[in-house]
Amino acid sequence: MSASAEDAPETGAAPPPPSTAPASEGPEPAAAEVKVDVSASTDAAPPVETEKTIDRKVGPQDPNTPPGYAQGFHFGSYGRVVAGGDATGRPMRNADIVAFGSRLDESTYAELEVRREDYWEATDSYTRMVMTLAMANPVFHYTGNFDATMAIRNLYIEAADIGLKGLRVWMGSRMYRGDDIYVLNFWPLDNLNTVGGGLGYYFGRTAIKLHAGLNQPHSGWFKQTIDRPLLNNQLGSAEVALLDRQKVISSLKVEHVVPVGQSGGVKGTAYGELHYTGAGQREVRDQIYEDLPADKGFVAGGQVSAFTGKRSTYATLVARYARGLAAYGEFNAPVQLALDRTSKGAHELLVSLAGNYEAGPFGVMLGSYYRIFRNASPALDYRDLNEGILLLRPQIWLGKRRFAGIALEGSYQAQQRGSTSIADDGTTTPLFAQVGRFGIIPFLTPGGQGAFTRPHFQLIYLLTARDAAARSLYAVDDVYARRGIDHFIGMTAEWWFGSTSYFRD
């Protein structure tokens, strides 16, 4: 999702955003994970049965996902609307201490997507133009203000089968990502947002995808504007971009599916990224300048997913290692730099396990990860951390038509900081914070049974218990610094349909 964010805990001492999370936008939406067929396409729905369709080999999938290329205009959407608060009447607020925790107390977020899809007989090729408009909390009916937080999440055009069957080329601004962990609203392996382009080649059960793009995080480490007097004795001044550098991000992904039985299989993914920014200069005081050297980093990771092809049952294991500039993430500026003022030495290791199992009217969803982050500063400090979460959501669908059900959700999350806490007797111990959460979620689902069937109408009760170390992560006088127990009571409606954000090509 995204992200979400999505995304770090709302504290005065939030952990450094992980390398897969946009830090400058609201929570990202999430879609069904690894709803994969033995063909090269993993999340698309059955194609329209015409000659002008490229996804001819795709098998049965979630009926709420869009078809392959088809002529004309199409509309899609993801959305969730959340209302609720705590037992004292305060508004809802995310209570996780890890970067990616339970999605039950995520805030309102929605996307509206318009696509134009065409077949070009002259070249026997296809194009798809996508524009996705996102809107984040708060909404007018809550504040009474007409102000809105909006963003363009997709604005690109893609061509397929142009010059070579199985070749796709795209350019523009795009959410570019793979499989998510739905219950954590998290894409553990790849989740990029850049302005650029890419190409993919799909042959049989194998796909190779290459991408390169630019972004410029909103930070003085990338851009600094200052006032300077006008030349030629003109009155006044002009704003000058003294420091103005971009980040270049490229990625390579190779996927292959090995079929098992009639509808199951195993998907393997190898993935890598390169990050780079050029040298620059910024002003630290009046007419005193600091040189910023070029910086770089990389990501290397992989994923293995096993699936049955029935009832969205699957298991996914991801391992990902980032170093240097890439360890801080795509939208984050490095902090706690090395002595040469670069991110050299910073690193992040992440391992995640997720899955879903359904049998009869019962199902259980799993989301978990463990993450180690170290910044470029050699000494341990507060921004260095280990963190992790284990979340389980068992659920049961009721009645003959199974349009209603109830889910339980339990999670344990912990975080250890590189700094230490000082006790009253003067002894020091590592700061190790723990939180436990338990939720009860009765729901209605007009689409019937299925962990990823939407829309969903949910009532939510969520209890959060935090220890003293977890309370110390918040600022003085923050209610989370004072309270060890919190209760969230609310309701959520969630939907997705016909959106390219939630199927992969």
N, C-alpha and C positions, 0 to 999 in steps of 0.2 A: 500498500500500500501504500499511498504512500505512502504521507510521511509522510500519510501521514501524514513525514516526518512521518516527521512525525516526530517533537519527537523525543527530546530528552526530558527528564523529569522537571517539573516546574519548581525549581529550587534556586536559591541564590548560589548554590554550589553544585550545579549540574555537572555530570561527567562530560569529558570532551566528546562531541558527537562522533559516532563511529563512521568508518569510511563508507558505509553504504547508505547514509541518511542525509537527505538535503536538510540543511540547517536554516535556510532562509524562507521556508514555506510552511504551510500548515500540514496537518496529518495527511499522509497519503492513503488512498483507498487500497483495498486488497481484493484479490479475486481468488477463485478456487485454484488451489495449487496442484500442479502436475496432473491435470486431467488430460492424460496423454494417450495417444494412439500409437500404433506401431509405424505410422507414417512419419514423414519428416516434420509435419506440423503437429504441435502438441496440444493446443488449447482451442482450436477453431471448431466450429460446429459443422454439421453436414453441409456440403456445398449445394447450391442450386443446380438442379440437373439440367444444365444446358451446355452447349459446346463452349460458351464463353465463360468458363469457370476454370480457375487454375488449381484449386485445391481438390482435385478429382479423387485423390486417394484417401481422403480423410474419413475416418469411421465415425460411428455414433458418438456424440458428445452431449454436454449440457445444452438443452434446447434454448437457454437464455443467452448463449453466446452467438455472435453474428456469423453469417455465412461467409464463404469465400467471396472473391471479387464478383460483383454483379453490377449491371448498368444502373445508373441513376444516383439519386441522393438517398442517404441513410442517416438515421438518428440513433444515438446511443447515450447512455447515462450511467453513472455511478452516483450513489448518494446515501447519506445517513443523516438523520435528524434526531438530535438527542435533547431530552429535557429531564432535569432532575437536580438533586442537591443532597447535602448531608443532613444528618438528623437535627442539626441546629438551625437549619434554614439557609445556610450558606450555599452559593452556587456550586455546581459540579466542578471538579478539578482532578486532573490526573494525579494519582497517588503512587505511581511506580517509582522506584529508585534506580532501576536499570534503564538503559536507553530505549529498550523495546520490551514493554510489559503487556499486561492485559489490555485488549482493545475495548473492554466493556465501558470504560469511562473516557473514551475518545470523544472529541467535540464534534459538532456539526460540520459536515463537509459534503460538497456535491460537485459533480462534473456534468457538463452538457457537451455532447460531441456531435458534430456534423461532418459527414463524409460524402465525397463525390467519387464514384467509381465508374470507369469507362473501359471499354474494349476498343482497341484501335486495329481495324481490319487491315489497314495498309501495312502494318508491321507485325500483325498477329501478337500484340502485346497488350498489357493492361496497366492502368494507373489508378492510384487511390490517393486522394487529397484528404487530409485529416486536420480538423481544428477542434481542439478541446479547451473549453473555458471552465475554470475551476473557481468555486466560491467557498470561502471559509467562514467560520464563526467570528463575530456574532451576526445574527440575522435581524432584520427590521422589527419583527414581531417581539423580539426580546428587548431591544434598546429603544425603539421608537425613532431611530436615526436612519436616514437613507444612505448613510455611508456603507460601503461594502468592500471587503477584502477579496480581490479577484486576481487571477493569474492565468496566463496562457500556458497550459501544460503540454499541448501538442500543436504544432503548426508546420506540417511537412507534406511532401508529396513523394510517392513511391511508384516506381515502374517495375513491372514483372515480365519475365519472358522476353525481354527486349534484346534481340540479337542472339540469345542463347536460352533455351528452355531451362527453367530452374534458377535463372539469375534474377536477382532483385536489387534495385538501386534506389536509395532514398536520399533526400537532402532536406534540411530544415531544422526545426527545433522539436525535440522529441524526448518523451520518457522512453528510455531504452533499457529494458530489464528482463529478467527471467522469472523463475518460480519464487513464490512468496511463502511465508509461514503465516497463514491467515490469522490465527488466534493471537499472534504477536504483532500483526500489521507490519511485516518486516520482510525485506528481500535480502537474504543473507549473502548471496554470491555476487549478484550484479544488479545495480540500480543506478543508472547514470542519467543525468539531465544536462545536455549540451546543445549548442547550435553548431551543426556540422552536417555530416553525411556518412553513409555507409553502404555496404553491399553485402549480399548473402548469396550463397550458391547451395541449392537444395538438390540432392541426388539420392534417390532411394530413401534409405532411412538415416542418411547423414546430412548434416548442415554445417556450413562454415560461414561465419559472419565476421566482418571487419568494419570498424567504425573509427572515426576521428572527429573531434569537435572542440569547441572553445567555450570557456566561460570566464567570468571575472567576479569572484566573490566580493561582496560588499565589505571591504576591509581596507584599512590603511596600509596593509602589507602588499596590496595589489594596485591601489590607486590613491593618490593624494592630490587634491586641488588647493591652490593657494592664490591669493590676490597679488597681482603685480601691476605697477603703474603702466599706463599706455605710453607708447613711444611718440616721438615727434612733438613733444610738448603739449600733448592732448591732456585735458582734464579727466580725472576719473581713473578707474582701474578695471582690470579684466581678470577673470578667473582662469588660471592656467593649470593644466594637468601636468604637474612636475613628475609624478610617478604615475605611469599608466601601462601596466603590463597584464597580459592575459595568461590563463592557464590552458595548455593544450592537453587533452586527454584522448588517448586512443585505446581501443579494446579489440581483442580477438577471442572468439568463442568457437569451439568445435564440439558438436553434439552427434551422438550416434545411439540408435535404439536397437536393441536385440530383442526380437519377439520371443515370448514364452507362451505356449499354448495358443488358443484361438484369439484371446483379447488382451493377455497380459504381456509384460516385458520388463526390460531393464534399460534405463537411459543413463548413459555416461556423458559427462560434460567436462571439458578442459577449458579454462578461462584465464585470461591475463589482461592487464592494463598497464599503460605507461603514462606518467604525468610529468609535465615539464612547464616551467615558467622562466622567462628570460631575466637578465640582470636589469637593475634599475637604480634610481637614486631618489631619496626623499629628504625633506628638510626636517630636522629634529628640533632646531631652535632657529632664531632669526639669522639667516644667511649661514647657517651651519648645516652641513649636509652629511648624509650617511649613505654609503654604497650598499646596495643589496645584491648579492651575487645571484647568478642563475641557480635554480633548484630543480630537483627531479625526484622521481619515486616510481615504484612499480607495485603491481598486485599479481599474485599467482594463486590460483585456486582450482577446485574441482568439485563435482557433484555426482552422486550416484543415487538414482531413484528406481525403486522397484514398485510395480503397480499391477493390479489384477485386471484393470479395464472394466470392472463391475463395481457399481455403487461407490465410486471415488475412493476406493481403498488403495493406499500407497504408503511408502516410507521413503524419506529423503534424508541423506547425509551430505553435509557440506563442510568443506575445510577451505579456509581462505587466509592468506598471509599478505600483508601490505607493509611496505617499507618506505622511508623517506617522506616526500611530499604526499604520496598516496595514503599514508597512514592517517592523515588528518581528515580525509574525505574530500569530496569534490567541491563542496561549497564552504569549506572552512579554511581559514588562514592558520598557518603553523604558529604555535605558542611555545614558550620555553625552548628556544632555539639552541642549536649547538654553538660552540665558540666561534665558528666561522660564519655565524648568522644564517645558516641553512637548517633544513630539517633532517640533515644526515644523522642517522642513528635512531630516529623515531621508527616504531614498528607496532603492528597490530596483528594478533593471531586470533582467529575466530573459528569455532567449530559449532555446528548446529545439527540437531536431529528433530525431524518433524514427521507427522504422518496422520492418517485417518483410517479408521476401520469401522465397517458397518456390517451387521448381520441381523436379519429380521428387523424388528423395530428399534434395535439398539445401535448406538454408535459411540465412538470416543475419538476425540481429536487431541493431538500432542503437539506442543511447541516448546522448544528448548534451545538454549545456546550458552556457550561459555566464551568469554572474550578477555584477552589480555592486551592492554594498551600501555605503551611507554612513549613519552615525548622525547624530543631530541636532547634535552638537558641530561647530562650524565648522572646527576644525583636524583634520587627518588624525591618526588614532591607530591602535592595534593592532586595534581592532574594525572598522575600515573595511577592506574587502577586495574584490578581484576573484577569482573562481574559476571553474573550468570542468572538464569531463570529456568525453572521447570514448571510447565503448566499443562494440566490435563482438563479436558472438558467432556465428560460423559453425558450422553443425552438419549432420550427415548421419545419416539413418536407415538401418539395415542390415537385410538379410534380406527375404524375400518379404512377410512380414507387418509388417515394420518396427516391431517392438516394442522394439528396442534401437538405440542410436546412440552417437555421440560428438560432443561440442561442444568448441570452443576459445573462449577468451575473452581478449581483450586490451584494456587500457584505459590511457589517459594522462590524468592529472589534475594540475592546477596551481593554486596559490593565491598571490596577492600581497597582502601586508598593507600598511596605510597607514603603519606605522612602519618604521624602517630598522634594519639590523644594522650593528654596528661591527666592522671588521676589526682585526687586530693592529697595523696601521700607523696606526690612527686614522681611516681613511676610512670613510665610510658609504655603504651601498647599500640599495636597497629589498629587503625580505625576499620573495624569490620562491622558493617551494617546489615541488618536482616529485616525482611518484610514478608509476612504471610497474608494471602488474600483468599477469600472464599465467597463465591457468588451463587445465587439461585436465579435462574432465568426461565420463566414460563414463556412460551412463544407460540405464535400462529404463523403458518407458512402456506399460503394459497397454492403454491406449486407442488405441495405434497412433500414426501419424505426425501431427505438428502442433506448432507452436511453443508453443501454449497448451493442448495436451492434457494433462490430469492424471488420475491421479496420476503422479508422477515419482519414481524411485529413482536417486540420483546418488552417484557417488564423485567426490571433488574433490581436485585438487592445484592450489594457487594460490601463485604466487611474487610477492612484493612487493619492489620495489627503490625506495628513497627516498634523495634527495640530502641534503647536509648541512643545507640550509635546512629541509627537511621534518623532519629529526630535531630541529631546534631548536624545533619546535612543541610538543614534549613536555617534561614536567618532568624535571629532573635525576634520574638513576638509573632513569628509565623505560627498559625494554628497547628501546622504539622510538626513544628518544633515542640509544642506543648502537649499534644495529644498522642497517646499511644494506640488508641482505637478510633477508627472512623467508620461511618456507615454511609454508603451511597445508595440512594433510592431514586430510580428514574425509569424512563421508557425510551426505546430506540426503534426507529423504522429504518431499514436498510434495503437497498435494491441495487441491482446492476443488470443491464441488458444492452446488447448491440453495441458495445464499446470496444475499440481496439486497445484500450488500456488493459483489458482483462482477457485478451487472447493473444498468443504470440504467433508471429509469422516466421 
